[in-house]
């Protein structure tokens, strides 16, 4: 009887010791600090505009964006497929929080550059933070020949500038992003047109599967002065799907904007969804890790 009691006591002690040791291990392995929320977006663009997706230091993103003509152009134009605009860009992570980019597009032969800084990241756990916040600054230069070369033309007249704040939050499978935007154009077509435009953008991503997501993007452009020039400008709306294929992110796009940079799709969208002025297009993103130093 004494041997049985002694054996039972020993088993309880060992079991308790093992449980305590396992509990200590789990406690040590469980993170106690704030955890950064990842994968709000899979690419640095939602569709046309920027997302809060940040390239890490040493990463290079080569992007090809393509927009066909309007679907309602009819069978003669093969429903827009006979026409196209294309944009190439290179984006690079200088630091984990700082990235830059340059690009060139056929729409108005525009060259562009940008810098984007990640201010804060959404975090869970202790000292959580509700949003991922980035600041974007861009410059664009139109490369078209002057309509009247006989007059005095200035290079500065080709330029436009965008300042934008990106505010995003991820809710499980859904990410929502707001984009308050200021666009300044040095030269506009007519005196009645506004050099400065304010816009509020809203965008989102919903994860449908491990490698498939639905994206949308809309900008409401504030125009306090009634439009008196032709053609009429509309607010840009775009929808699309992200398809991850290994090292690539492929986006299938439908949008009423032919331009693919802020100065074009915010200030120069002449198509209306209600009239069928819809452009089929795609974006392809390929990221290369140039910083191969082992830590």
N, C-alpha and C positions, 0 to 999 in steps of 0.2 A: 504493500500500500504506500509506504514511504517512497519507494522507488518510482511508483506511478505519479505521485504528487510532484516529485522532483523533476521527472521528465516533462510533465505538463507545464510546470513553471518555466523550465528552460525553453520549451517551444514558444510559449507566450513572449518571453524576453527576446528571443531571436526574431520572431515575427514583428514585434514592436520596433526593434532596432532596424530591421529591413524597411519597414514602412516609413520610419523617420528618415532613413537615409534616402529612400526614393523621393520622399516629399522635399527634402533639402535639394536634391538634384533638380527636380522639376522647378523649384523656386529659383534656383540659380540660372536655369536655362530660359525661364520665362522673362521676356523683356519688361522692364519696369518704367522705362523712360518713354518719351513721345515717339510714336511710329509714323513716319512719313507715308502718306497715301500715294500709291503709284498708279500708273496707267490710266490717268484721267482721259487722255487721248493717245492714240497710237502713232500719230504723225504730228509734225510741227505746224500743219495747217488743218483746220477743221474741214474746209473745202476750198474756198478762195482766201479767206482771212486766217490769221494766225490762231493757233491754240496755245495753251500753256505748256504743252509738251516741250521739254528742254533737252537739248543735246548736252551730253556730258563732255568734260574736257577731253580734247583730242578726237572727237567724233566728227566725221564729215558726212553730210547728207547731200546727195546728188538727186535733184528733183526735176521731173519732166511733167509739165502740165499742158493739156491739150483741150481745146474747145472747138467743136464743129459749128457750122452755120445753124440757122434757125430751122427747127423741125417743120414749121409751117411754110417753108419756102417751096414745098411741092416736089413732085417727082422729077421735074427737070433738073433741080439741084440735088437730086437724090436725098431729099428731106434733110438737107444741110450737110450731108457727108462730103459733098464736092468742095466745101469751103472749110477753112480751118485757121485757128490761131494757136500758136505754141509758145511756151515759155520754159526756158532752162534756168536753173539756179543752183548755186552751191552755198551750203550753210555749214558753219563750223563752230564748234564749242571751244571758245578761248579758255573759259573756266567752267566749272560745274554750274555756275549761276549766270554766265555771260556768253551769249552767242551772237554771231554776226552772219550776214549773208549778202550775196550779190546775185543779180540775175539780168536776163535779157529776153524780151518778148517781142513777137511780131506785131502785137496790137499797138499801133502808133509808134512802132519801133522803139519801145520804151526800155531804158536801162534803169535798174533800181538797186538800192542797197538798204540794209537795215541793221539795227543793233537792238537786242532785246535782253533785258535783265530780269532775272527771277528774284522778286522781293521776298516772298515767303511761300512756304509749302503747307498744304493741308496736313494736319497731324491728328492722330488719335492717341488715346492713352492719357497719361498725366501731362498737364500743361498743353492740352490739345488746342489746335487752331483750326477754324472752320473753312478757310479758303486757301487756294493757291493763287498767288498774285504775281503778275509780270507786267513790266512796262516796255512798250515798243515805240521806237522812233524810226521813221523811214524817209527816204528821199527818192524821187523818181524824176527822170529826165526824158522828155519826148524827143525822138530822133527824126521826126518827119521833116521834109524840106519846108522852108518858109513859104506860106501861101503868096506873099508879096516880097520877093527878095530885093526889090528896088528901094524899099524903105529901110530905115535903121532898125535892125532886129538885135535883141540882146539874148545871150545865152540864158540869163536868169529867167527869161520869160518861159523857158521850157520846163522849169522846175516846179514840183509840188512836194509838200511835206505832210506827213501824218504823225500824230501823237496819239497813242492809244494805251488804255489800261485794260488788262485782261484779268477778270475775276472769275474763278472757277471753283466748283465744289462737286465732289463725287458722292452719289447716293447709291451704294451697291452697284447695280448694273448701269445706272444712269449718271451721266455727267452733264451739268448745266454751266454755261459760261456767259458772262455779260461783258460787253466791250464798249464802254463810252469812248467816243472817237472825235478827234478834231482834225480836219483836213484843210490845208491852206494851199491855194493855187496862185502862183504869181501872175498868171495871165489867163483870162477867161474869154470865151468867144465874143461876148457882147457886154457893153457897159452895164446893162441891167442885171447880168449874171453876178452871183456872189463869189468873191474870192475865198471866203471862209465858209466851210460847211461843218455842221455838227451832226453826229449820228449816234444812235444807240443800237448796238448790235446784241443779238441773243443767239446762242448756238448750243448745240447739245450732241451727245453721243449716247446711244443705247446699245449695250452688248447683247447680240442675238445668239452668238455661239462663241466658242473659244477663238476662232479666227475670223469672225464676221460681226460687223457692227453697222448700225444705221446712224447717219449724221444729218444734221440740218443746220442752217445758218440764215439769219435774216437781219438786215440793217434798216432801221427807220431813219431816213435822212430828214433833218429839220430844214424846211425851206420857208422862212417867214415871208419872203417876197414871192408872189405868184410868178410861175414860169411864163415867159413871153417869147421865148425862143424855140426854134424847132431843131431837132426832134425833142419830144417830151421825155423827161427823165423819170425813172421809176425806182422804187426801193428794191435792192437786190435780194433775191431769195434763192437758196440753193439747197438741194437734198442729195444724198448720195450714200453709198455703201463702202465701208472699209473691208478689204479682203487681205489678210496677212498670208503671204506665200514665202515662207522661209525668211530670208533677209530683206524681203521687199514688203512695202505696204502699197497695195493697189486700190485706188478709189475710183468708183464709177459715179459720174456726176450728172445731174440735171439742174440747169440754172438759167435765169433770164439775163445773165450778164456775160458778155463776151470777154471783157477784161478780167485779168487774174491778179491784179494788184490794187491796193487801196484807192489810189488816185483814179483808177478806171472803174472798178465795180461800185464804189460808193458815189462817185461824182458823174459817171458817164454810162449808167445802165439805161439803155433805150428800149429794152424789150419788156413786154408785159406778159405775165403768165396767163392772164385771162384772154389775151389775144393769140395765145399759142406761140409766143416768141421765146421758145425754149431751146437751149443749146445742150446737146449731149456732149459729154467730155469725160476725161479721166485725168488722174494724177498718179504718178509713180514715184515712190520714195525709196532710195537705197542708201543705207547708212554704212559707212566704213569706219572701223576703229583704227585711227592712225597712231594713237598713243599706245604702243605695244610693250612699253617698259614693264618688266615684272616688279611687283611691289615686294 
